[in-house]
């Protein structure tokens, strides 16, 4: 399949409608990144495939961190109409509400740099990591886990694992209201019993960073970001519970695709009309998993705060461990967007993409109304991460969406080959970064070279005005599964 790419702007390329596509494909990426990073057509084919979804609006979109994923490319965004559109688990992914939360502290780097090893050791001891990680808090009862699926982050607060203001600074206030545990399988619930407050494996991490550079002083001030201060990034999702929900509903929606005579070029795009029973059940189950993920990050933040307090012998009031924001990277949500001059309700699938709402939005905290929604973009553990802010142009062009990270450049298998014979722990130490992980395999699979340079990704969205850069964060310590 030859993919025709027409240049719209320096960083915007369009795939024209062809075959069964209902809308064009649009990719936000620089020419250099396109030539360097998309070495095969698999991810671009997925942009084309997504454009076949019934009821898709405007474009099948991809962000500059695009790479191949299940069904949708990672970095893919698509909005489907409520009356004639579908919902697809492939547009959310297995790790439902994988996302990032950023917290600030009062700590200056120079005052803590000699205790980073101790801090990372304490974080690694207190926050369970790795495949099957468990035991952060007590094993939950069936009643408690169903309460988490309904309440999200609010459950953590009710159990003394956070502060009321944490809810205000979480996307959707940490709770999607139509979640329904009754459409979640017993196996999915079983997998979540002891995983609240656990980091998991793969690309999930907790990272201690230094605010290295400020680009947007007004937004940085609103977010509490101060140069040379220590901040914390937490990146994880709904763990085994979310994975199981996706797996369960892919089977349901694969059958539904046939039942509703939906013909698609890839079975991984299995879907159902949003207003069908199958579509509504998946949405309600997915929201339950999203709530579990928000609660998970809330509990991890609480455990991280306790680790900081014990390491530095500080009271909570002295540490000022404050949540900046928590954003989803894998989600489908019902939102209002202007399409063809008309405000419409649509189901926005973001698969490896971040919501990026502008100043004045009713969906963001009052404190941020003048500057816009924080957009948190982790890089790789050996370089840097970014904080950006949403814009009105994002609402006009990308359904209020932006990039979510660096995006893989090498498969995990290729990364392992690249890492052979290298001491990656020492390489990170030489850069001033302390790492603790369950095993060397994860470090190798997640090495810096396995990812695109997140600065290239962020600059594309900044230059296009989809998001504006606020701050650059430099890692000094990380824990991984």
N, C-alpha and C positions, 0 to 999 in steps of 0.2 A: 504493500500500500504506500503510494507516494503521498506525503503530507505537504500540501501547498501552504506556504507561509507568506502572507502579504504584510509588508511593513506599514504600520499605521503611524507610529511615532518611534523615536529612537529605542524605547524600551517596551513597545507594545506591538504584538504581531497577531494577525488574524488568520484563521483557517476558514475559508469560505464554505457556505452551505453546499453540501454534496450528498448524493445518495439519500439516505433516510434521515439526515440531520434536520432538525427543526430550527436551529439557530446556529450562528457561526461560533467557532471557538476563538477565545481570546487569551493570549499568554503574555503576562508581564515578565519580561526578561531582557537583559541586554544581549546584543549580538555576540559579544565575547563569551558570555555565559552559555548562550544557546549552542555555540560551536564547541565549547569546552566541556559542558556538563551533560547535555542531552546527546549522548553518543549513539544512542539507538532511538528508534521511533516509538518504543513501547508506551512511554508516558504521553506522547502526543497523540497516539492512537486512542488512548483512554479519554483524552479531551474530546476527540471526535465521537467516541462511543457515548459519552455522557450527553452529547448534543442530541441523541436519539430519544432521550427520555420524554414521555408524554407530558405535555404541559410546561416544559422548560421555558423560562423567560429570558429574553435578551441575548444571553451568551452562555456557553459552557466556558467557565473561567479557570485559569491556572495562575498561581503566584510564582515568583522567581525561584522558590525552593522546590519546584516541581520535581518529582521522581515517581517511578512506578509504584502503584499500590494495589490493593484489592478492589476491583471494580473502578472506582474513581482513582485518578492519580492523587498521590499525596501532594497537597498544595492546590487541590481542586475545590471550586465553589460553584454551586448551581442552585437556582431558585425555581421552584415549581409552583404553579397556580393551585389554589385550594380546590377549585371546582373541577379542573380538568387534569390536575397534575398527580404525580406519584411521590412516594417516599421510598428511599432505597438504603438499606443498611450499608451497602458499599460506599455510600456518600458520607458515612459517619466513621466506619471502620470498626475493628474489633475492640480497640481501646477507647470505649465510649467516654467522652469528656476527659480524655487525656488533656491536661492543661498546665498552666504555670501560675504560681503565686509569688509575689515579690514583697519582702518585708524590709523595712529600714531599721537601723539601730543608731544609738548615740555614739558608737565606738569609732575612734579614729584609727586608721591603719597602723600608724607608727606606735600606738600604745598597745596594740595586740599582736603585732607580727611575730613576736617571740613565743607566743602561745598557740599559734595556728595548729601545730601538730597535736597538742593536747585537746584543742577544740574539736578537730576533726575526729579524733579518737572517741571523744565523748558523744558526738553526734552519731557516729557509727555504732556505738554501743547502745544508744537509746532509741534509735529509729531502725526497725527491722528492714533489711534489704535482701534482694535476691529472689529467685524463683521460689514460690511457695512461702515467702516471708510471712510470719505471723507473730502474734503475741505482743503487739504494741500496747494494747489495752486488754481488758478481760475478754474472754470469748463471749460473743454476743448470743443472746437467746433469740429464738424465732421472732418473738414480739419486738425485741430491740432492733433487730436488723430491718424488719418491716417499717419500723418507725423512722430509721435512717433513710430508707428508700422514699418515704413520704416527705420527710422534713429537711433532708440534706444537711447543710452546715448548722442549722438551728439545733439539731440533735446534739452536736458537740457542745454548743453553748449551754444547753440545758443540763449537760453533764460536767460542767466546770472546765471545759477544754477550749476556752476562748472568751472573747469579750464581745459585747453587743455591736461595737463599731466594726468588727470583722465582717459582719453580715452586710453592712452598708457598702463595703469596698470589695464585694464579691459579685461577679456577673450574675444577673438575675437574683441577687441577694442570696445566692447559694441554694436556691430551691426552685425547681420547675413544678408548678402547681398541679399539673394533671398526671403526675406519676401514679402508677397503680401497681402495687406489689402482687395483686391477684393475677396479673398476666405475666409474671416472672416465674420461671420454672423452679421447682424444688431444688434441682441441681445447682442452678445459678445462686440461689440463696445460700445453699450449703457452702459454696465456694467463698462466700463473703463473710462467714461467721467470725473468723479470726484475722481478717485482713484489713480492718479499719486502722488507719495509722501506719500502714506499711508502704514502703517505697517501690518494691518490685524490682524488676530487672530491665535488661535492654537499654534503651536510651533514657530511662528514668534516672533522676539524680536529685540530690540536694547540693547546692553549690554556694560557697561563701565567696562573695565578690567585694571588690573595692570600686566605688564610683570613680572612674578614671577620667572622664571627660564630660562636660556639659555643653549641649548644643542649643538648648531652648530654656534659658534661665527662668522664664515665667512658669512654664510647665514643670520644670524641675523643682521649683519652690513649692508649687501646689502639691507635688507628689512627695515632698520631703526628701528629695535627693540632694545630697551635699557632697562636693568633691572630697575624695579621700576617706569618706565614711564607709563603714562595713554594711553590706546589705546581704540578703539571703534569697536565693531563687529555689523554689521547690517545683519539680516537674514530675508528675505522675498522674494516674487516672483511676479507673474503676476496677482495676485488678482482675482477678479471675471471674468475679461476678459479671462485670461488663463484657468480658470475652465470651462467657457462656450465653449471655442474652443475645449477642450478635450471632453466635453460632446457631442457637435455637431458631432465631427468626429468619436467618438466611434460608433454612429449609422451608419454613412456612411461606416466605415470599417467593421462593423459587416456584413452588406449586401455584401460588396466587398469580404469578406472571402468566402461567399457562391458562389458568382459569379465566383470567380477564383478557386473554388473547393479546398480551403485550409482547410484541416481537422486538427483541433487542440484539445487538451484535455480540454481546458478551453476557453469559449467564451470571457472571459476578455482579452484574447490575440488577439482579433480581429485585423486584419492586411490586408495590400494590398501590392502587388509588389511595390518596391520603384519607379520603372519607369512607373507605371500605373498612370492614371489621378488622381485616388483617393489618391494614395501614394504621388504624387507630390503636390496635393492640401493640404493634411495634413501637409507635411513638410513645405510648404510656410506659412501656417497659424500658425503652431507651432513656426516658426522663428519670425513671427510678435509678438506672445506672449512673446517670449524670449526677443525681443527688448523692449517691454513694461516693462518687469521686470528689465532690466538693467537701463532703464531710471528711474524707480521707486526707485531703490536703490541709483542712482545718486542724485535724488531730496532729498531723506531722508538724505543722507550724507551732502548735503548743509544746510538743516534745522538743523541737529545736530551741524554742525560747528557754525552756528549762535547762537545756544543755549549755546555752550561753550563760545563763545566770550562775550555774554551778562552776563553770570554767573560770569566769572572771569575778566571782564572788560579789555579784551585783544584785540589787533589788530590782523588781520589775519596773518601778518608777524611774530608776537610774538608767536601765538598759534602753527604754523607749523602743521596744520591739513592736513596730507598728506595721500593719498590713497596708501596702500601697494599693494593690489590686490583685484579683484572681481572674484569669481568663480561660475560656475553653479553647481547645484546638480541634476537637473532633465532636461535632454536634449537628443536629438538625433542629431548627426552631421556627416557629410561626412568627413572622415579623411583618411589619408594614413597610412597603417601599414604593416609591413613585416609578411607575412604568408607563411610558407613552403618555405622560402628562396626567396620569390617573394614579391615585394611591390605592394599592392593592395589597391584600394579605397573601403572603407566599410562604412556602416552606423553604428556608434557606439551609442547604446542606453545606457545612464547612468541614472539609476533610484535610486536616493539616493546614488550617487557616484560622486567623484570629479576627474576631469582631473588632471593628475600628470606627466607632461612632464619633460624630463631630461635636464641637462646642455647642451647647444649647440643647443637646439631646436629653429627652426626659428619661432615658434608659441608663444614664450614668450618674454617679454620686454628685450631690449638690456642690461639694467642694471642688469638683473638676469641671463644672459647667462652663467656665470661661475658657478653658484650655482644651477640653475634649477627653475622650476615654484613653487611659493608658493601654498601650499595646506592648506586650512583653514578648521579646524575641530572643530566646536562648541560642547561643552559637554552639561551639564544641568546647570540651573541657580544657583545651589547651590554648584558646585564644581569647574570645570576648563574647559578650552578649549585649543586647541593646534594649533600651526602653524608647518607645516612640509614642505618638499620639494620633488619634483618628482625625479625619478631616471631612468636610462637606463633599469633596470630590470623590471620596470613597463611597459615599451614599449614592452619588450620581452614576458611578461606573462599576462598582464591585459589590453592590448590596452591603455596603459598610463593612468590607472585609479586607484583610491584608495578609502578609506572609506570617509564618508561625515559627520559623527557625532557619537553620542553615540548609537543611535538606541533604540527604545522603548523596555522596558522589561515588562511593564504592559499596558493593554488597558486603554483608558481614563476612562471607567466605573470602572475598578478595581482600578485605581489611585484615583478616587473620594471616593471609599470605604475606601482606605488606609488613606485618608486625613481626614476622618470624625472625628470630635472632636478635631482636631489639629489646632493650630494657626501657619500656615505656614509662614505668614508674620513675626511673631516674631522669628520663628526658623531661617529664613534667616537673620534677623537683628542681632541675636546672633552670626552669622557667619561673621558679618560685611558687609552684603549685603542689600542694600536698593531696594525695589521693588515698582513699581506702575503699576497697571493693571486695566482694565475696570471692572473686577469682580473677586470674589474669585474663581469662577468655573475654570477659565483659570489657575490660580495659582495651584489649586489642580490637574487638569489634567496634568499639566506640572511639577509637583514636581520632585525633584531629584530622588526619589525612583522609578519613572515611567521609568527611563532610565538605561541602562547598564552604567558601569563606563567607560567613554570615554578613560581613560588611558589604560585599557585593550585592547580596540579597536585599539588605536594608536600603542601600543606596538607590536601587531601582525604584522601590516604592516611595522613597523620599523625593527623588527627581521627578517622579510622575505626580507628586502631590497627593498620593493616596494616604500616606502617613508622613508625619514630620519627626525627624530624629530629636530625641530629648536628651539621652545620656548613653554613654558607653560604660559597660561594666567589665572589670578585669578579674578573672578567677584567681583565688589564692588557695582554695581548698574545695574538695569535692568528695562525696560519698556516692557509691553506686552499688547495684546488685551484683 
